[in-house]
Amino acid sequence: MTIYKYLIINRIREYIRLIKNMYIQVFGLLFFIAIFTYGVIKWYFPLLLSYNGVNTKVFYSCFGILIFLGIYECFGEIKPKIIIKPMTLFLLDSTRIKKILILKYFYYAFKDIVCSFVLTILTCGLNFDRIFAEIFLLYFACLLIKLFAIWNIYNEKLNRKKNFSRSVLFISYILCVLSIDYKPLIWIVYVLLGYLTVYTSTNLKIDYFKYNNDMIYMEKILFAQNNNNTILLSQYAKEKIAMNSFTSNKNLDLLKKAPLIWKAFISISRNGKNGIFFGGFLFILMFLFYNFEFFWQFPILEYEQTRYILLVAGVFFLYQISVQTFVQQLNDIIEKQINGLFIPIELKKIILQFIIIPLFILSVVTFLLFFLLHSQILYTLVFYIILSVYMFITFFMNVFNRKLLQKLYMIFSILMFLISNLLLI
């Protein structure tokens, strides 16, 4: 018990040093939280009291955000969900480390309980009844399953069922969303949660070599933060980018027959995903402005026309930022070829191979927006055809006549903004 006591005391001391070195940032954050809390109490608290049941818009939006974060963590940079000091890993035996991991599970479960409680209040208001408990259980199951699933994915190299946790996570998301109308499905969700919990606590083989390296890296970052050393923080960030560079030892047929398709996939998954997720974040923000009555109380947002324009802008930003991200990845290949990299493919074929992955990504995005915005299928198809033509023109002009593209960029942007209305008709 003394070991756990000193571990907690050491963590508290680290937080105190961090606050001392970053007191200006902490003060600014507290000031922002105070203003936000005041706004919530003044504008949103009366709405919470008036809720008589489940606000389905809030429910679907909260789960949409949770699903978005879960997919990002599954297919983005897989980070360790359980944090343990590297010195603890070095000094303690496997039995004590396992006990610490179990304590960590309880700690993160408690955090999920608090988060679920807040989300349930936003969804059901301050009505503590049976429906409140059901929605709370859904949020808690969703958050805890994500914790165990990501932790299992992080250690998947030492475990046989590599895609098992991803499958459980996606099935749980679907069941949680459907459970609002079909209550018995929540039992299936908790069966999956129980299975994941038992498997993670008893059978999961932890990749200690990988885990120890990540914990050492995180400890170095914490040390730099505690000493307010921005130079070291910048250096570690560059090292992290280099360590996460995509590598593959597989001799794939795709790599032989269409290397630029594979290159597009690598470039976008490595550097381009941040732009796409940023565009998605802007769209979700505008979507919330348009659908939630809470935001309608603020100046300017009280007008439906303003909210509609913001939603159109959200669609526009999602696609425009994505297209510009793809163009930047194509520029990397073209510039490398200009600087001496030998690519035995003519420029037109480079563009045609590279554009396949962006077209696939935008088709998936358009499919999701079709359901989210309740668009008409005819207008959605017209929008996607125009978008594809726009991307072809942008890619070819970017390679063969970049100066003209820069002159026409504003016109293209205005046309894209107008065409974005098709998804809202």
PyMOL commands that set and color helices and strands:
alter all, ss='L'
color gray80, all
select helices_A, chain A and resi 2-21+23-50+56-75+86-91+94-124+130-154+156-158+164-178+185-203+208-226+230-243+253-257+259-291+293-297+304-338+347-354+356-372+377-400+402-424
alter helices_A, ss='H'
color red, helices_A
deselect
rebuild
show_as cartoon
